[in-house]
Amino acid sequence: MNTMKHESVCKMLLTLSLPMAAQGLISFAINMTDVLMVQLLGENELDACIIANIPFIIFFFIISGVGSGACMVCAQYFGKQDLVSIKKIMAVSLNLILVIGGLFSVTLFSVPTVVMRLLTNDQWLVVIGAQYLRFMAPTYLLTGFLVVYVLVLRSMSEVKFALFVELVTLFINIMLNYILIFGKCGFPALGVKGSAYATLTARSVAFLLCIYFLEKKEVKLGFRLRDLFIEKKGVMRNLFKCSYAVVINEVLWGLGLSLNNIVFSKTGSREVIAAVAEVGIFGQLSSVFIVGFASSVEVIIGQLVGSGEFKKLSKFIKNILFVSLAVGVFSLGITLLVKNPVLNMGKLSEIAKMLAAQLIEVNAIILFFQAISSTCVYGILRGGADTKTVLLLDTISLWFFAVPLTWFGLKIFKWPLAVVYLCTRADILVKLIFGFVRIKRGGWIKDVTGVGAKKGVFKDVGA
């Protein structure tokens, strides 16, 4: 029996978005712990760790593309209650991530100094960052497996496990960061190496919890490690014709953001690097609610499409954009509320602190528009499997607007840092305008399971 017909869509949205936002908030707390504790060592150590994490940003966008594409397809299969196909998609996605994660881990462990030299001209940052990269290398494989597994579970509205894992990771990360970075409880003070050890340990425990849950506890899908080798025919074409655009989308997006970070790192100003690092942390905090909300919208729309509940879908779309306005206001308020307390916690120089405060205020305003834009593009359009439109919007807005404006503004026109940072987010307004137009015109719903609806049939379902 199709469960979609017996659940309130609003209740589903609340049930999904709150745990997703909580998960994002805990992930932010984990990252914040690393930054704050490393920041206490000094700006050099903070800058080195921030730059050394650029490869992980790229990797994370790759695995998010694989996982998000699988989640999108599986949500429609779940709307049809086709668990066999979901299990096959899980196997394909995890096999792919094991290969990609293995390549990243081996490369970063083998040649960390080469990688750091590509990211910064500062030799001292290269030395510190290379040590951090080598110790962090194994986490790429572990994190990739966990993220993709959790994203596929999300397509079936299973979000509690991910929340539990994030809580455990947070506890372990805070405890070990304190012990290993500063040399407490009889351990030597390891500095940046201690942060890497703490992160590696926390993610290893998370991975083991994932394996235990997968083998012993998960019952809705019943996927086990042995299913990595099951016959995968019947879903490969449906998965790749839809998810390839998501993977390309996320990779190009990650490269674009990383390129902007590299621009700032190449300025040679450690105050600028530290300020950009700080605003990045604030962006993570403020956007967790936006990301959680958009992700829950994506899952619900996918399930509604799969189940054929188009009356609910039409009503849902008409109301959800208004809710996104409130999410934007809330995110803006949270950013301004915590700005001064967090900035005062670290050892930033006065110049770095002043620059960071300016960037955070600019980012707070952007967040309001980001909430609406993310709901349109990553919630509604991606939920309807209109991945090519999302890819087009992301590519044009980032590579033809945000990236060129950032480079020209910083390197040629020498604009103030706040204006240059605003350029890095120029894509949001572009996606907001054209994403809304696409939804209004209709024709964005695609059945990627090969059964039922076809491209362009539901043009009357719009905002």
N, C-alpha and C positions, 0 to 999 in steps of 0.2 A: 504493500500500500504506500502510496506516495505521501510522505510526511509533510511535504510542502503545503498540502491542502488543509492541514490541521494546525498550522502554526501562524501566529500573527507575524507579519513581516516586520513590524516595529519591534516586537519582542525579540525576533531573531537578530535585528540590528543591534539592539542593546546587549544581547547575550554574547555577540561576537565582538563588537567594537570595544567594550569595556576591558575584557581580558587582553585583547590585542594592544590597546593603549597602555594597560598595566605592564604588559610584556616589554613594550617599547620603553616605558619609563624605567624599568629595571635595567634594561640594556644600556640606557643612558647613564644610570647610576654606576654601572660597571665601568663604562668608559670614563665617567667623571672621576671615579676613584683612582684610576690609573693616572689621569692627567693631574689631579690635585696633588697626589703623592709624589709623582715625578717632578712636578712644578716646584715642590719644596726643595728639591736638589739644586734647582737653578734653571735659568732660561736656556742654557746650552743643552741640558739634558732633555728639557721639554721639547725644544725645537727638533732635536735629533729623533725623538720618538714620533713626533708628528710627521716628519718627512718619511721616516722608515715605515709608517703605516700606509703610505700612498699605494704600494702594491696590494695591500689587503683591501683597500677601497675598491681597486679595480677588480680584484678577485671576488669581492662580495657582490659587486654588480653582476658579474658573470653567473654566480650561483643563484643570485636572486632572479636573474632572467630565466634560468632553467627551472627553478622552483616555481616561479610565478606563472610561467607558461603551463607547467604541469598542473598547477592549482586551478588555473582558468579552465582547462579542458576537463579536469576531474570534477569540477563543480557541476558542469553540465551532465556528465555521466552520473553523478550522485543524484541530480534531479530526476534522472531516469532509473535510479537504484541499480545501476550496472556496476557492481563492485568488482567483478572479474576484470573489466577493462581498467578500472582504477588501479588494481593490483599490478597489472602489466605496465601501466604508465609509471607507477612507483619504481618498478624494477629498471626500466629504461633510464629514468632520471638519475637514480642512484648510481648505476653503472657509469654513466657519463661523468658524474661529479667525482667519482673515485679516480678517474683518469685525469681530469683537469686539476683536482686538488693535489694529486701525486706529482704532476709536472711543476706546479708552483712550489710545493714543499722541497723537492729535489733542487730546483734552481736556486731558491733563496738560501738553502743550506750550503750549497756548493760555492756560489759566487756572490755573497752579500755585499762585498766591497764594490764590485762592479755595478751592482744595482744602485747603491747609494750614490756613486759618482754620477750616475745618470740623472739624479734627482737634486743634487746640490753641489755648489762649488766650494763650500766650506769644508776643509780637510778634517777639522776637529769634529764636525757633525758627522762626517763620513765614518770616522773611527767608532764613535759611540753608536751610531745607527746600525753599522754592520754587525756589531755584537748583538744588538737587539734583534735584528732580522734573523740571524742564524738560530737563536734560541726560539724564535717565534715560528720558524718554518713548519714544524710538524702540525701546528694548530690549523693550518690551511686545510689539510685533508680532513681533520676531525670536524672542523666547523662546517665545511661544505656538506658533508654527509648529514649532519644534524639539521642544518637550515632547510635543505631540500625535503627531508623526511617530514619536518614540522609543517612546511608549506603545503604538502600534499594532504596531510591530516586536516589542515585548515579548510580544505575544499569540502570536507565532510562535517564542518562545524565543530571539529575537535580542537579545542584551544587550551584546555586546562593543563595538559602535559607540558606544553611549551612554557607556560607561566611558572609551573613548578621547577622546571629545569633552570630558568632564568634566576629564580630565587636562590636556588642552591649555588649557582655560579657566582651570584653577587656575594653571598656569605663567604665562600672560599676565597674569592678574589680580594675582598677587603682584608680578611684575616692574613692571608699570605703576603699581600702587598706591604702591609704594616710590618710584618716580621722580617721579610727578606730585603726590602729596600733599605730599612733603617737599622737592621741588625738587632732584633728583639728576641727574647726567649732563648738566648744562648747561640743564636745564629749570627754569622758574620754579616755586616752591612754590604749588600751587593749592588746597591744603586739601581741603575737602569737594568742590569742583568736580573736583579730581584723582581722587577716588574714583569719581565719576560717569563721568568720561572713561574710566577704567580698565575699569569694568564694561561700558560701552557698547562699547568696543573688543573686550573678551574675548567678549562675546555676539555681536558681529558676525562675529568669526572662527569661532565655533561654528556660526553660521547658514550661513556659506559652506561649512564642512566638511560640514554637513548636505546642502546642495544638491549638492556634489560626490559624496558617497556615494550620494545618491538617484539621480543621473544616471549615474554611472559604475561603482559598485561593488556595490550591492545587487542580488542575483540571486534570492533566495528568493521574493520577491513580484514583483519587476520593475516596481515603481511608478516613474513618471517625472513630471516637472512637467506634461507635456502631458496626463497622465491626470487632472489636476484638472478637466478639461472632459468627461470620459467620461460616457456615459449611466449614470445612477444608479438606474434603476428596479430593483425587486426586492429592495432592501435597506433603503430609506428607512424603511418601516413597521417592519421588524424592529429597526432601529437605534433609532428614536425611541421606540417603545413600551417599550423597555427602558432606554435611556440617559437619557431625560428625567428619570427619578427620580434618577439619579446626579448629573446637572448641578444639579438643584434642591438635592439633598443637599449637594454641595460648596459651592454658593453660600451656603446658609443656614449651613453650618458656618463658612465663611470670614467671613461677616458677624458671627456670634456671637463668634468669637475676636477679630476686629477691634474689636468693641464692648467686649469686656473690656479690650483694650489701651487704647482710648480712655478708659475709666473711670480707669485708672491715670494716663494723660497729663493728665487734667483735674484731678487732685489738686493740681497746681501744685508738687509736690515733685520736684525734679530727682533727688534721691537715690532716690526710689521708681521713677521712670522708668528710671534707669540700672540699678537692681537687677533690675527686670522684664526689661529688655533682656538682661542677663547670663544670667538663668535661661532665657530664650528660646533663647539660643545653646547652653546646656548641654542643653536639651531636644532640640534638633536633633541634637546629637552622640549622645546616648543612644538616641534613637528611630530612628536610621538602620537599626539592625539589626532593630528591630521592624517598621518599614515595609517593608524589603527582604524579610523573612520572610513577612509577610502578603501582599505583592504576588505573591511566587512561589507561595504557596498558591492565590491567586485564579486565576492563569494555569493552573496544573496542574489544578485542579478544572474549570475551563472546558473545557480540552482533553479531560479524561476524560469529561465529560458529552457533548461533541460526538462523541467516538469510541465512546461506548457502553460504556466500560470500568467498569461499575458495581461489579464485585467489587473491583477495585483501589481504586475511589473509597471504598467502605465501609471497607476496611482502612486507607486513608490517613487518613481522618477520625478513626478511633479512636486512631491513634498521634500525630497531629500536635498535638493539644492538650497532650500531655505534653511534646513538644519545645518548645512555646511557654513552658512554665515555665522551662526552661533559658535561653531567650532573655531572659526577664524578669530572671532572676538576673544574667545577664551584663551587661545594660544598666544595672541598678542598680549593679553593681560598677564599671563604667567611669565612671559619673557621679561616684561618691565618690572614685575614684582621681585624677581630673584636676581636682577642684574647686579645691583650694588653688593648684596651679601656675598655672592659668589666671587665677584671681582676682588673683594677685600680679603678673601681667604688665602690667596696665593702670594707668591713673591715676585709679582710682575713689577717692572720698573714703572715709574710714574708715566713715562711716555707711552709705554705699551698699554698701561691701564686706560689712559685717556683715549687712545686709538680704539681699543676694544669696546669701550663704552659707546663711542660713536657708531661703530659697526653694529652693535647689538640693537641700538635704537632704530637704525635703518632696517635691520632684519625683522624687528617686531612689526613694522608696518607691512613689510612684504608678506608676512605670515598670513595676514587677513586674506589677501588675494590667493595665496598658495592653497588655502583650505578649499576655496571654491574650485580652483584650477585642478587640484588633485582629485576632487570628487568627480568632476567632469571627465577627466582623461583616464586616471588610473582606477577609478571606481566604476563609472557608468560605461564608458567606451570599452575599456579592457574587459569588464565583466560581460559585455555583449560580444566579446571575441573580435572586436574591430581593431585587431592588432596592427594592421598596416597603417591605419589612420594615426594610431598612437605613435608608431615609429616615425611617421612623417612629421607629426607635430613636434615630437621631441628633437628630432634631427635638425629640422629647420630652425626651431626656436633656440637651440643651444649652439649649433655650429655656424649659423648664419647671423645670429644676434649676440648671444651672451659671450661666447668665446672671442670673436673678433673685437667687440666693444671693450672687453677686459684688456686684451693685449694692446690695442691702440691707446686706450685710456691711460694705461700704466707706462707703456714704453715710449709712446710718441707724444701724446698730448700732455702727459704728466699731470693728470687730474688728481684732485685730493683722494685720499684712500677711501673715504666714505662713498664718493661718486663711483670709483672703480669697483668697489664691492657691490654697489647697486647694479652695475653692469653685469656682474656675475649672475644675477637673478633676473635679468631682463627676459629670459625665456618664459617666466611664469605668466606674465601679462599676455604674451603671444599665445600661449596654450589656452589661457582662459577664454580669450575672444573666439578663437577658431574651434576650440573644443565645444563651447556652448552652441555655436552655429551648427556644428555637425550633429549634435544631439537634437537640436530643434528641427533640422531637416529630416531626420529619421534615416532608415536604411542601414543602421549600424549593427543590427543584431544578426549574428551568424551562428548556425548550429554546426559545431565542429565535431559532433559525434557521428555524423553521416546519416542521421535519422531525423526526420521531422522537418523543422524549419530550414529554409534556404536563404541565401543572401538576398536582401532587399524585400522580403515578403512583408515584414512588419514595419513599413514606413510610417504607419499611423501611430506607432509607439514613440512618443517624443516628449520633451519637456514642455 
